[in-house]
Amino acid sequence: MSNENDIRIGHGYDAHRFGFGDHVVLGGVTIPHDQGLMAHSDGDVLIHALCDALLGAAGLGDIGRHFPDTDPVFKGIDSRILLRKVVAELQQYGFSAGNVDATIIAQQPRLSAHVEKMQQHLADDLGLDASRVNIKATTTERMGFTGRGEGIAAHAVVLIHA
């Protein structure tokens, strides 16, 4: 599937609505909040977007194809486990990540204090130096579903190479 000097770019997006709970998980970091994210897994939209970007760059479909929400094995699973599985699959095809740029879109909770730890988790799982993982957090100035506090979304762009 890959050949020497094969460089590819992938984009991923994910969103989850708020529901019952007392924390959210983003980039593998548990962040206290007055609500949780509704999802089959832990609801980590950042990692889900990253998995989709990685799989898409390699031409391997999306996260739902690999980890369907109809499979009880993935109920409540730590999304870092899913990310590590995606990385291992890419390695089988001769690919590895070069860098990541991601954006989390959330009105609440405030994320700036957690970004560095998120970057380190993702770097560890991808086998990269943390300087190759960039995470930004933004609001939508109270517009749209994230601005109204109905949920959180994330975009991720990755470069992979053979």
DSSP file (Angstrom, degrees, kcal/mol; ACC not computed):
  #  RESIDUE AA STRUCTURE BP1 BP2  ACC     N-H-->O    O-->H-N    N-H-->O    O-->H-N    TCO  KAPPA ALPHA  PHI   PSI    X-CA   Y-CA   Z-CA
    1    1 A M              0   0    0      0, 0.0     2,-0.3     0, 0.0    93,-0.1   0.000 360.0 360.0 360.0 -33.6    0.0    0.0    0.0
    2    2 A S        -     0   0    0     91,-0.3     2,-0.3   160,-0.1    93,-0.0  -0.763 360.0-165.9-115.8 163.4    2.9    2.4    0.7
    3    3 A N    >   -     0   0    0     -2,-0.3     3,-1.8    91,-0.0   159,-0.3  -0.925  43.3 -63.9-139.8 168.8    6.2    3.0   -0.9
    4    4 A E  T 3  S+     0   0    0     -2,-0.3     3,-0.1     1,-0.3    -1,-0.0  -0.217 122.1  14.5 -55.1 139.0    9.4    4.8    0.0
    5    5 A N  T 3  S+     0   0    0      1,-0.2     2,-0.7    -3,-0.0    -1,-0.3   0.656  84.8 155.3  68.1  18.8    8.9    8.6    0.3
    6    6 A D    <   -     0   0    0     -3,-1.8   156,-1.7     2,-0.0     2,-0.4  -0.691  18.5-177.7 -77.7 113.6    5.1    8.1    0.4
    7    7 A I  E     +A  161   0A   0     -2,-0.7     2,-0.3   154,-0.2   154,-0.2  -0.958   2.7 176.4-117.7 132.6    3.8   11.2    2.2
    8    8 A R  E     -A  160   0A   0    152,-2.7   152,-2.9    -2,-0.4     2,-0.4  -0.955  19.6-146.0-137.3 153.5    0.1   11.6    3.0
    9    9 A I  E     -A  159   0A   0     -2,-0.3     2,-0.3   150,-0.2   150,-0.2  -0.949  16.6-172.3-119.2 139.6   -2.2   14.1    4.8
   10   10 A G  E     -A  158   0A   0    148,-2.3   148,-2.5    -2,-0.4     2,-0.4  -0.961   8.8-157.3-131.3 151.2   -5.4   13.2    6.6
   11   11 A H  E     -A  157   0A   0     -2,-0.3     2,-0.3   146,-0.2   146,-0.2  -0.978  11.3-175.2-125.6 139.4   -8.1   15.1    8.3
   12   12 A G  E     -A  156   0A   0    144,-2.8   144,-2.4    -2,-0.4     2,-0.3  -0.969   4.9-173.7-133.9 152.6  -10.5   14.0   11.0
   13   13 A Y  E     +A  155   0A   0     -2,-0.3     2,-0.3   142,-0.2   142,-0.2  -0.996   7.7 168.5-142.0 142.4  -13.5   15.5   12.8
   14   14 A D  E     -A  154   0A   0    140,-2.0   140,-2.4    -2,-0.3     2,-0.3  -0.988   6.6-176.6-150.8 154.7  -15.6   14.3   15.7
   15   15 A A  E     -A  153   0A   0     -2,-0.3     2,-0.3   138,-0.2   138,-0.2  -0.990   1.8-173.3-149.6 144.8  -18.2   15.7   18.0
   16   16 A H  E     -A  152   0A   0    136,-2.3   136,-2.2    -2,-0.3     2,-0.2  -0.994  22.4-125.0-138.0 146.0  -20.2   14.5   21.0
   17   17 A R  E     -A  151   0A   0     21,-0.4    21,-2.9    -2,-0.3   134,-0.3  -0.546  31.1-104.7 -86.5 154.6  -23.0   16.1   22.9
   18   18 A F  E     +D   37   0B   0    132,-2.9    19,-0.2    19,-0.2     2,-0.2  -0.456  50.7 148.1 -74.3 150.8  -23.0   16.7   26.6
   19   19 A G  E     -D   36   0B   0     17,-2.6    17,-1.9    -2,-0.1    -1,-0.0  -0.746  50.8 -21.4-155.1-156.7  -24.9   14.5   29.0
   20   20 A F  S    S+     0   0    0     -2,-0.2     2,-0.2    15,-0.2    15,-0.1  -0.320  85.9  85.4 -63.4 141.2  -24.8   13.1   32.5
   21   21 A G        -     0   0    0     13,-0.3    15,-0.2    15,-0.1     3,-0.1  -0.829  67.5-117.2 150.8 175.7  -21.4   13.1   34.1
   22   22 A D  S    S+     0   0    0     -2,-0.2    11,-1.9     1,-0.1     2,-0.3   0.191  88.0  25.4-128.9  13.5  -18.8   15.0   36.1
   23   23 A H  E     -E   32   0C   0      9,-0.3    14,-0.4    11,-0.1     2,-0.3  -0.984  59.2-138.4-164.1 164.4  -15.9   15.1   33.7
   24   24 A V  E     -E   31   0C   0      7,-2.4     7,-3.4    -2,-0.3     2,-0.5  -0.925  17.0-138.2-124.3 156.8  -14.8   15.0   30.0
   25   25 A V  E     +E   30   0C   0     17,-0.4     2,-0.4    -2,-0.3    20,-0.3  -0.976  26.9 169.1-117.2 122.8  -11.8   13.2   28.6
   26   26 A L  E >  S-E   29   0C   0      3,-2.2     3,-1.8    -2,-0.5    18,-0.1  -0.991  71.5  -7.6-135.8 125.6   -9.8   15.0   25.9
   27   27 A G  T 3  S-     0   0    0     -2,-0.4    94,-0.2     1,-0.3    95,-0.2   0.810 129.5 -58.4  60.3  28.6   -6.5   13.8   24.6
   28   28 A G  T 3  S+     0   0    0      1,-0.2     2,-0.5    93,-0.1    -1,-0.3   0.519 111.8 123.1  78.8   5.3   -6.5   11.1   27.3
   29   29 A V  E <   -E   26   0C   0     -3,-1.8    -3,-2.2     2,-0.0     2,-0.6  -0.876  59.3-136.7-104.1 128.6   -6.8   13.8   30.0
   30   30 A T  E     -E   25   0C   0     -2,-0.5    -5,-0.2    -5,-0.2    -7,-0.0  -0.745  24.4-170.2 -84.4 121.7   -9.7   13.6   32.5
   31   31 A I  E     -E   24   0C   0     -7,-3.4    -7,-2.4    -2,-0.6    80,-0.0  -0.957  23.5-120.1-119.0 120.3  -11.0   17.2   33.0
   32   32 A P  E     +E   23   0C   0      0, 0.0    -9,-0.3     0, 0.0     2,-0.3  -0.315  46.6 154.0 -58.5 137.4  -13.5   18.0   35.7
   33   33 A H        -     0   0    0    -11,-1.9   -12,-0.0    76,-0.1    -2,-0.0  -0.973  55.7-112.8-159.1 158.9  -16.7   19.4   34.3
   34   34 A D  S    S+     0   0    0     -2,-0.3   -13,-0.3   -12,-0.0     2,-0.3   0.464 101.8  35.6 -79.4   1.3  -20.4   19.6   35.3
   35   35 A Q  S    S-     0   0    0    -15,-0.1   -15,-0.2   -13,-0.1     2,-0.2  -0.952  71.8-140.0-143.5 162.7  -21.3   17.3   32.4
   36   36 A G  E     -D   19   0B   0    -17,-1.9   -17,-2.6    -2,-0.3     2,-0.5  -0.590  29.7-100.5-111.1-180.0  -19.9   14.3   30.6
   37   37 A L  E     -D   18   0B   0    -14,-0.4     2,-0.5     5,-0.3   -19,-0.2  -0.902  30.4-126.7-106.1 132.7  -19.8   13.5   26.9
   38   38 A M        +     0   0    0    -21,-2.9   -21,-0.4    -2,-0.5     2,-0.3  -0.650  54.0 127.3 -79.6 123.8  -22.3   11.0   25.5
   39   39 A A        -     0   0    0     -2,-0.5    37,-0.1     2,-0.2   -23,-0.0  -0.983  67.8-115.4-167.4 162.3  -20.5    8.2   23.6
   40   40 A H  S    S+     0   0    0     -2,-0.3    36,-3.9    35,-0.1    37,-0.2   0.871 108.6  30.5 -72.4 -38.7  -20.1    4.5   23.3
   41   41 A S  S    S-     0   0    0     34,-0.3    -2,-0.2    35,-0.2    37,-0.2   0.112 126.0 -61.8 -94.3-147.6  -16.4    4.8   24.3
   42   42 A D        -     0   0    0     35,-1.5   -17,-0.4     2,-0.1    -5,-0.3   0.507  68.8-120.0 -80.8  -3.5  -15.0    7.5   26.7
   43   43 A G        +     0   0    0      1,-0.2     2,-1.6   -19,-0.1     3,-0.1   0.697  49.9 165.6  78.0  19.6  -16.1   10.2   24.2
   44   44 A D     >  -     0   0    0      1,-0.2     4,-2.4     2,-0.1    -1,-0.2  -0.525  12.3-176.8 -74.6  90.3  -12.6   11.6   23.6
   45   45 A V  H  > S+     0   0    0     -2,-1.6     4,-2.4   -20,-0.3    -1,-0.2   0.809  77.7  57.4 -61.5 -31.2  -13.4   13.7   20.5
   46   46 A L  H  > S+     0   0    0    -21,-0.2     4,-2.1     2,-0.2    -1,-0.2   0.955 111.1  40.5 -64.9 -49.9   -9.8   14.8   20.1
   47   47 A I  H  > S+     0   0    0      2,-0.2     4,-2.9     1,-0.2    -2,-0.2   0.877 113.8  54.3 -68.3 -36.0   -8.5   11.2   19.9
   48   48 A H  H  X S+     0   0    0     -4,-2.4     4,-2.2     2,-0.2    -1,-0.2   0.924 109.8  47.0 -63.6 -42.6  -11.4   10.2   17.7
   49   49 A A  H  X S+     0   0    0     -4,-2.4     4,-2.2     2,-0.2   107,-0.2   0.900 112.8  50.4 -63.4 -40.0  -10.7   13.0   15.2
   50   50 A L  H  X S+     0   0    0     -4,-2.1     4,-2.6     2,-0.2    -2,-0.2   0.916 108.6  51.0 -65.0 -44.0   -7.0   12.0   15.3
   51   51 A C  H  X S+     0   0    0     -4,-2.9     4,-2.8     1,-0.2     5,-0.3   0.925 110.9  49.2 -59.2 -44.5   -7.8    8.3   14.6
   52   52 A D  H  X S+     0   0    0     -4,-2.2     4,-2.7     1,-0.2    -1,-0.2   0.899 110.8  50.4 -61.8 -40.6  -10.0    9.3   11.7
   53   53 A A  H  X S+     0   0    0     -4,-2.2     4,-2.3     2,-0.2    -2,-0.2   0.926 113.1  45.5 -63.6 -44.6   -7.2   11.5   10.3
   54   54 A L  H  X S+     0   0    0     -4,-2.6     4,-1.6     2,-0.2    -2,-0.2   0.940 115.8  45.1 -64.0 -48.5   -4.6    8.8   10.6
   55   55 A L  H  <>S+     0   0    0     -4,-2.8     5,-3.2    -5,-0.2     4,-0.5   0.905 113.8  50.6 -63.1 -41.3   -6.9    6.1    9.0
   56   56 A G  H ><5S+     0   0    0     -4,-2.7     3,-1.1    -5,-0.3    -1,-0.2   0.907 106.9  53.3 -64.0 -42.4   -8.0    8.5    6.3
   57   57 A A  H 3<5S+     0   0    0     -4,-2.3    -1,-0.2     1,-0.3    -2,-0.2   0.865 112.3  45.4 -60.8 -35.6   -4.4    9.4    5.4
   58   58 A A  T 3<5S-     0   0    0     -4,-1.6    -1,-0.3    -5,-0.2    -2,-0.2   0.493 114.7-116.8 -86.1  -3.7   -3.6    5.7    5.0
   59   59 A G  T < 5S+     0   0    0     -3,-1.1    -3,-0.2    -4,-0.5    -2,-0.1   0.831  76.2 129.0  72.6  32.2   -6.7    5.0    3.0
   60   60 A L      < -     0   0    0     -5,-3.2     2,-0.2     1,-0.3    -4,-0.2   0.065  66.5-115.8-110.8  23.7   -8.0    2.7    5.7
   61   61 A G        -     0   0    0     -6,-0.3    -1,-0.3    -5,-0.2     2,-0.2  -0.576  47.9 -53.4  86.1-142.8  -11.5    4.1    6.2
   62   62 A D    >>  -     0   0    0     -2,-0.2     4,-1.4    -7,-0.1     3,-0.7  -0.802  47.6 -93.5-137.0 175.4  -12.7    5.6    9.5
   63   63 A I  H 3> S+     0   0    0     -2,-0.2     4,-3.0     1,-0.2   -14,-0.0   0.836 118.9  58.9 -61.8 -35.8  -12.9    4.9   13.2
   64   64 A G  H 34 S+     0   0    0      1,-0.2    -1,-0.2     2,-0.2     5,-0.1   0.824 104.2  51.4 -65.0 -31.0  -16.4    3.6   13.0
   65   65 A R  H <4 S+     0   0    0     -3,-0.7    -1,-0.2     1,-0.2    -2,-0.2   0.864 118.5  36.7 -71.7 -36.4  -15.3    0.9   10.6
   66   66 A H  H  < S+     0   0    0     -4,-1.4    -2,-0.2     1,-0.2    -1,-0.2   0.814 133.5  22.8 -86.6 -32.3  -12.5   -0.3   12.8
   67   67 A F  S  < S-     0   0    0     -4,-3.0    -1,-0.2    -5,-0.2    -2,-0.1  -0.587  83.0-162.9-135.1  70.0  -14.2    0.2   16.2
   68   68 A P    >   -     0   0    0      0, 0.0     3,-1.7     0, 0.0     6,-0.3  -0.214  23.3-132.8 -63.3 143.0  -18.0    0.1   15.6
   69   69 A D  T 3  S+     0   0    0      1,-0.3    -5,-0.0    -5,-0.1   -30,-0.0   0.474 104.6  67.9 -74.7   1.2  -20.3    1.4   18.4
   70   70 A T  T 3  S+     0   0    0      5,-0.0    -1,-0.3     4,-0.0     5,-0.0   0.502  81.0  90.4 -91.1  -7.0  -22.4   -1.7   18.0
   71   71 A D    X   -     0   0    0     -3,-1.7     3,-1.7     1,-0.1     4,-0.2  -0.814  67.3-153.0 -94.9 117.7  -19.5   -3.8   19.4
   72   72 A P  G >  S+     0   0    0      0, 0.0     3,-1.3     0, 0.0    -1,-0.1   0.698  88.7  76.1 -63.0 -18.0  -19.8   -4.2   23.2
   73   73 A V  G 3  S+     0   0    0      1,-0.3    -6,-0.0     3,-0.0    -2,-0.0   0.831  97.7  46.4 -59.6 -31.2  -16.0   -4.7   23.3
   74   74 A F  G X  S+     0   0    0     -3,-1.7     3,-1.6    -6,-0.3     2,-0.3   0.388  79.5 128.1 -95.8   3.6  -15.6   -0.9   22.8
   75   75 A K  T <  S-     0   0    0     -3,-1.3   -34,-0.3     1,-0.3   -35,-0.1  -0.460  91.5 -10.3 -63.8 118.7  -18.2    0.1   25.4
   76   76 A G  T 3  S+     0   0    0    -36,-3.9    -1,-0.3    -2,-0.3   -35,-0.2   0.556  95.8 163.7  72.4   8.6  -16.5    2.7   27.7
   77   77 A I    <   -     0   0    0     -3,-1.6   -35,-1.5   -37,-0.2     2,-0.4  -0.250  47.4-106.8 -65.5 146.3  -13.1    2.0   26.2
   78   78 A D    >>  -     0   0    0    -37,-0.2     3,-1.6     1,-0.1     4,-0.9  -0.606  25.7-140.8 -67.8 120.8  -10.2    4.4   26.8
   79   79 A S  H 3> S+     0   0    0     -2,-0.4     4,-2.4     1,-0.3    -1,-0.1   0.712  97.5  69.9 -64.4 -20.1   -9.7    6.1   23.4
   80   80 A R  H 3> S+     0   0    0      1,-0.2     4,-2.3     2,-0.2    -1,-0.3   0.852  95.9  54.8 -64.1 -31.8   -5.9    6.0   23.9
   81   81 A I  H <> S+     0   0    0     -3,-1.6     4,-1.9     2,-0.2    -1,-0.2   0.913 107.9  48.8 -64.5 -42.2   -6.2    2.2   23.4
   82   82 A L  H  X S+     0   0    0     -4,-0.9     4,-2.3     2,-0.2    -2,-0.2   0.917 110.1  51.6 -62.8 -43.0   -8.0    2.8   20.1
   83   83 A L  H  X S+     0   0    0     -4,-2.4     4,-2.6     1,-0.2    -2,-0.2   0.921 108.5  50.4 -60.7 -44.5   -5.3    5.3   19.1
   84   84 A R  H  X S+     0   0    0     -4,-2.3     4,-2.2     1,-0.2    -1,-0.2   0.873 109.6  51.5 -62.8 -36.3   -2.5    2.8   19.8
   85   85 A K  H  X S+     0   0    0     -4,-1.9     4,-2.2     2,-0.2    -1,-0.2   0.900 110.0  49.3 -65.8 -40.6   -4.4    0.2   17.7
   86   86 A V  H  X S+     0   0    0     -4,-2.3     4,-2.6     2,-0.2    -2,-0.2   0.925 110.4  50.4 -64.0 -44.2   -4.6    2.6   14.8
   87   87 A V  H  X S+     0   0    0     -4,-2.6     4,-2.2     1,-0.2    -2,-0.2   0.915 110.4  50.1 -59.7 -43.5   -0.9    3.4   15.1
   88   88 A A  H  X S+     0   0    0     -4,-2.2     4,-1.4     1,-0.2    -1,-0.2   0.888 110.1  50.4 -63.7 -38.8   -0.1   -0.4   15.1
   89   89 A E  H  X S+     0   0    0     -4,-2.2     4,-0.9     2,-0.2     3,-0.2   0.925 109.4  50.1 -66.3 -43.1   -2.3   -0.9   12.0
   90   90 A L  H ><>S+     0   0    0     -4,-2.6     5,-2.6     1,-0.2     3,-0.9   0.902 106.9  55.7 -60.0 -39.5   -0.6    2.0   10.1
   91   91 A Q  H ><5S+     0   0    0     -4,-2.2     3,-1.5     1,-0.3    -1,-0.2   0.848  99.0  60.9 -62.2 -33.6    2.8    0.4   11.0
   92   92 A Q  H 3<5S+     0   0    0     -4,-1.4    -1,-0.3     1,-0.3    -2,-0.2   0.804 107.1  46.2 -62.0 -27.9    1.7   -2.8    9.4
   93   93 A Y  T <<5S-     0   0    0     -3,-0.9   -91,-0.3    -4,-0.9    -1,-0.3   0.310 125.7-103.4 -96.5   6.8    1.3   -0.8    6.2
   94   94 A G  T < 5S+     0   0    0     -3,-1.5     2,-0.3     1,-0.3    -3,-0.2   0.640  79.1 129.0  84.9  14.9    4.7    0.8    6.6
   95   95 A F      < +     0   0    0     -5,-2.6     2,-0.3    -6,-0.1    -1,-0.3  -0.754  29.8 176.4-105.2 150.0    3.3    4.2    7.8
   96   96 A S  E     -B  161   0A   0     65,-2.1    65,-2.5    -2,-0.3     2,-0.2  -0.975  36.3 -97.9-142.4 158.0    4.2    6.4   10.8
   97   97 A A  E     -B  160   0A   0     29,-0.4    63,-0.3    -2,-0.3     3,-0.1  -0.465  26.1-174.2 -75.6 144.1    3.0    9.8   11.9
   98   98 A G  E     -     0   0A   0     61,-3.8     2,-0.3     1,-0.4    62,-0.2   0.781  66.3 -24.1-102.6 -45.5    5.1   12.8   11.1
   99   99 A N  E     -B  159   0A   0     60,-1.1    60,-2.0    29,-0.1    -1,-0.4  -0.982  52.6-142.4-162.8 164.1    3.1   15.5   12.9
  100  100 A V  E     -Bc 158 133A   0     32,-2.6    34,-2.3    -2,-0.3     2,-0.4  -0.989   8.1-174.5-132.9 138.9   -0.3   16.4   14.2
  101  101 A D  E     +Bc 157 134A   0     56,-2.6    56,-2.7    -2,-0.4     2,-0.3  -0.976  20.7 172.7-131.2 121.5   -2.2   19.7   14.3
  102  102 A A  E     -Bc 156 135A   0     32,-2.6    34,-2.4    -2,-0.4     2,-0.4  -0.933  20.9-157.5-133.3 151.8   -5.5   19.6   16.1
  103  103 A T  E     -Bc 155 136A   0     52,-2.6    52,-2.5    -2,-0.3     2,-0.5  -0.996   6.0-156.7-130.2 128.0   -8.2   22.0   17.3
  104  104 A I  E     -Bc 154 137A   0     32,-3.0    34,-2.7    -2,-0.4     2,-0.6  -0.891   9.5-155.3-100.3 131.9  -10.7   21.4   20.1
  105  105 A I  E     +Bc 153 138A   0     48,-3.3    48,-2.2    -2,-0.5     2,-0.3  -0.928  34.6 136.9-112.8 111.4  -13.9   23.5   19.8
  106  106 A A        -     0   0    0     32,-2.6     5,-0.1    -2,-0.6    46,-0.1  -0.967  45.5-158.1-156.4 133.5  -15.6   24.0   23.2
  107  107 A Q  S    S+     0   0    0     39,-0.8    -1,-0.1    44,-0.4    40,-0.1   0.875  81.1  54.0 -74.6 -39.8  -17.2   26.8   25.0
  108  108 A Q  S    S+     0   0    0     38,-0.2    -1,-0.3    43,-0.2     2,-0.1  -0.967  82.8  39.8-145.4 152.9  -16.6   25.0   28.3
  109  109 A P  S    S-     0   0    0      0, 0.0     2,-0.2     0, 0.0   -76,-0.1   0.646  81.4-117.8 -76.5 168.2  -14.6   23.6   30.1
  110  110 A R        -     0   0    0     -2,-0.1    -2,-0.1     1,-0.1    -3,-0.1  -0.539  32.6-175.6 -69.7 135.5  -11.6   25.8   29.9
  111  111 A L    >>  +     0   0    0     -2,-0.2     3,-2.6    -5,-0.1     4,-0.9   0.582  51.8  97.3-115.1 -12.7   -8.8   23.7   28.4
  112  112 A S  G >4 S+     0   0    0      1,-0.3     3,-0.6     2,-0.2     4,-0.5   0.822  84.3  55.4 -54.8 -36.2   -5.6   25.8   28.3
  113  113 A A  G 34 S+     0   0    0      1,-0.2    -1,-0.3     2,-0.1     4,-0.2   0.640 112.7  44.0 -70.7 -12.6   -4.3   24.2   31.6
  114  114 A H  G <> S+     0   0    0     -3,-2.6     4,-2.1     2,-0.1    -1,-0.2   0.533  85.9  90.0-109.0 -10.3   -4.6   20.7   30.1
  115  115 A V  H <X S+     0   0    0     -4,-0.9     4,-2.8    -3,-0.6     5,-0.2   0.890  84.5  53.1 -60.8 -44.1   -3.2   21.2   26.6
  116  116 A E  H  > S+     0   0    0     -4,-0.5     4,-2.0     1,-0.2    -1,-0.2   0.900 110.7  47.2 -60.7 -41.2    0.4   20.3   27.4
  117  117 A K  H  > S+     0   0    0      2,-0.2     4,-2.4    -3,-0.2    -1,-0.2   0.883 111.2  52.1 -67.8 -37.9   -0.6   17.0   29.0
  118  118 A M  H  X S+     0   0    0     -4,-2.1     4,-2.6     2,-0.2     5,-0.2   0.939 108.7  51.0 -60.1 -46.9   -2.8   16.2   26.0
  119  119 A Q  H  X S+     0   0    0     -4,-2.8     4,-2.6     1,-0.2    -2,-0.2   0.903 110.2  49.0 -58.0 -42.9    0.1   16.8   23.7
  120  120 A Q  H  X S+     0   0    0     -4,-2.0     4,-2.7     2,-0.2    -1,-0.2   0.913 110.1  50.8 -66.3 -42.2    2.4   14.5   25.7
  121  121 A H  H  X S+     0   0    0     -4,-2.4     4,-2.4     2,-0.2    -2,-0.2   0.948 113.9  44.1 -58.9 -48.4   -0.2   11.7   25.7
  122  122 A L  H  X S+     0   0    0     -4,-2.6     4,-2.2     1,-0.2    -2,-0.2   0.910 113.0  51.3 -65.4 -41.7   -0.7   11.9   22.0
  123  123 A A  H  X>S+     0   0    0     -4,-2.6     5,-2.6    -5,-0.2     4,-1.3   0.926 110.7  49.4 -59.9 -44.8    3.0   12.2   21.3
  124  124 A D  H  <5S+     0   0    0     -4,-2.7     3,-0.4     1,-0.2    -2,-0.2   0.930 113.1  45.9 -59.7 -46.2    3.6    9.1   23.5
  125  125 A D  H  <5S+     0   0    0     -4,-2.4    -1,-0.2     1,-0.2    -2,-0.2   0.808 117.1  44.1 -69.7 -29.7    0.9    7.1   21.7
  126  126 A L  H  <5S-     0   0    0     -4,-2.2   -29,-0.4    -5,-0.2    -1,-0.2   0.577 109.7-119.9 -89.2 -11.1    2.2    8.1   18.3
  127  127 A G  T  <5S+     0   0    0     -4,-1.3     2,-0.3    -3,-0.4    -3,-0.2   0.846  70.1 129.9  73.2  34.6    5.8    7.6   19.1
  128  128 A L      < -     0   0    0     -5,-2.6    -1,-0.3    -6,-0.2     2,-0.2  -0.781  67.5-101.0-116.9 159.7    6.6   11.3   18.4
  129  129 A D    >   -     0   0    0     -2,-0.3     3,-2.4     1,-0.1     4,-0.1  -0.581  39.4-117.7 -70.1 143.7    8.4   14.1   20.1
  130  130 A A  G >  S+     0   0    0      1,-0.3     3,-1.7    -2,-0.2    -1,-0.1   0.745 111.6  70.8 -59.3 -23.3    5.9   16.3   21.8
  131  131 A S  G 3  S+     0   0    0      1,-0.3    -1,-0.3     3,-0.0   -12,-0.0   0.653  92.5  58.8 -68.0 -13.2    7.1   19.2   19.6
  132  132 A R  G <  S+     0   0    0     -3,-2.4   -32,-2.6     1,-0.1     2,-0.5   0.341  94.7  73.6 -96.3   5.5    5.4   17.4   16.7
  133  133 A V  E <   -c  100   0A   0     -3,-1.7     2,-0.5   -34,-0.2   -32,-0.2  -0.972  61.4-176.3-122.5 116.6    2.0   17.5   18.3
  134  134 A N  E     -c  101   0A   0    -34,-2.3   -32,-2.6    -2,-0.5     2,-0.4  -0.951   0.6-176.4-115.4 129.1    0.1   20.8   18.3
  135  135 A I  E     -c  102   0A   0     -2,-0.5     2,-0.3   -34,-0.2   -32,-0.2  -0.990   0.6-174.7-127.2 130.5   -3.2   21.2   20.1
  136  136 A K  E     -c  103   0A   0    -34,-2.4   -32,-3.0    -2,-0.4     2,-0.4  -0.911   9.8-154.1-119.9 149.6   -5.3   24.4   20.1
  137  137 A A  E     +c  104   0A   0     -2,-0.3     2,-0.3   -34,-0.2   -32,-0.2  -0.985  22.2 164.1-123.2 136.8   -8.5   25.1   21.9
  138  138 A T  E     -c  105   0A   0    -34,-2.7   -32,-2.6    -2,-0.4     2,-0.2  -0.937  26.2-137.0-143.6 165.1  -11.0   27.6   20.8
  139  139 A T        -     0   0    0     -2,-0.3   -32,-0.1   -34,-0.2     8,-0.1  -0.640  19.9-129.7-110.4 175.5  -14.6   28.7   21.3
  140  140 A T    >   -     0   0    0     -2,-0.2     3,-1.7     3,-0.1     7,-0.1   0.002  52.6-103.6-113.1  26.3  -17.2   29.7   18.7
  141  141 A E  T 3  S-     0   0    0      1,-0.3     3,-0.1     6,-0.0     6,-0.1   0.886  78.3 -55.4  53.3  41.8  -18.1   32.9   20.5
  142  142 A R  T 3  S+     0   0    0      1,-0.2     2,-0.3     4,-0.0    -1,-0.3   0.602 108.5 129.4  68.2  15.6  -21.3   31.2   21.7
  143  143 A M    <>  +     0   0    0     -3,-1.7     4,-1.4     4,-0.1    -1,-0.2  -0.731  56.7   2.5 -97.2 150.5  -22.4   30.4   18.2
  144  144 A G  H  > S-     0   0    0     -2,-0.3     4,-2.0     3,-0.2     6,-0.2  -0.003 108.8 -47.2  70.9-175.5  -23.6   26.9   17.1
  145  145 A F  H  4>S+     0   0    0      1,-0.2     5,-2.8     2,-0.2     6,-0.6   0.854 139.1  46.7 -65.1 -35.1  -23.9   23.7   19.2
  146  146 A T  H >45S+     0   0    0      4,-0.2     3,-1.3     3,-0.2   -39,-0.8   0.903 111.9  51.5 -71.9 -38.6  -20.5   24.1   20.9
  147  147 A G  H 3<5S+     0   0    0     -4,-1.4    -2,-0.2     1,-0.3    -3,-0.2   0.820 107.1  53.0 -66.1 -31.8  -21.1   27.8   21.6
  148  148 A R  T 3<5S-     0   0    0     -4,-2.0    -1,-0.3    -5,-0.1    -2,-0.2   0.450 119.0-112.7 -81.7   0.1  -24.5   27.0   23.2
  149  149 A G  T < 5S+     0   0    0     -3,-1.3    -3,-0.2     2,-0.2    -2,-0.1   0.776  80.1 127.8  76.1  26.6  -22.7   24.4   25.5
  150  150 A E  S   <S-     0   0    0     -5,-2.8  -132,-2.9    -6,-0.2     2,-0.3   0.641  75.9 -38.7 -88.9 -15.5  -24.4   21.4   23.9
  151  151 A G  E     -A   17   0A   0     -6,-0.6   -44,-0.4  -134,-0.3     2,-0.3  -0.981  57.5 -92.5 178.5-170.9  -21.2   19.5   23.2
  152  152 A I  E     -A   16   0A   0   -136,-2.2  -136,-2.3    -2,-0.3     2,-0.3  -0.964  28.7-170.6-131.3 145.4  -17.6   19.5   22.1
  153  153 A A  E     -AB  15 105A   0    -48,-2.2   -48,-3.3    -2,-0.3     2,-0.3  -0.887   1.4-165.2-130.9 163.6  -16.0   19.0   18.7
  154  154 A A  E     -AB  14 104A   0   -140,-2.4  -140,-2.0    -2,-0.3     2,-0.4  -0.992   8.3-159.3-150.7 145.7  -12.5   18.5   17.4
  155  155 A H  E     -AB  13 103A   0    -52,-2.5   -52,-2.6    -2,-0.3     2,-0.4  -0.936  13.1-171.6-117.1 145.1  -10.6   18.6   14.1
  156  156 A A  E     -AB  12 102A   0   -144,-2.4  -144,-2.8    -2,-0.4     2,-0.4  -0.998   8.3-169.4-139.2 138.0   -7.2   16.9   13.5
  157  157 A V  E     -AB  11 101A   0    -56,-2.7   -56,-2.6    -2,-0.4     2,-0.3  -0.989  15.3-178.5-122.9 134.3   -4.8   17.1   10.6
  158  158 A V  E     -AB  10 100A   0   -148,-2.5  -148,-2.3    -2,-0.4     2,-0.5  -0.945  22.3-147.0-132.2 153.4   -1.9   14.7   10.3
  159  159 A L  E     -AB   9  99A   0    -60,-2.0   -61,-3.8    -2,-0.3   -60,-1.1  -0.985  22.2-175.9-113.7 129.3    1.0   14.0    8.0
  160  160 A I  E     -AB   8  97A   0   -152,-2.9  -152,-2.7    -2,-0.5     2,-0.3  -0.883   0.8-171.6-120.4 158.3    2.0   10.3    7.7
  161  161 A H  E      AB   7  96A   0    -65,-2.5   -65,-2.1    -2,-0.3  -154,-0.2  -0.976 360.0 360.0-146.1 159.0    4.9    8.9    5.8
  162  162 A A              0   0    0   -156,-1.7  -155,-0.1    -2,-0.3   -65,-0.1   0.446 360.0 360.0 -83.3 360.0    6.3    5.6    4.7
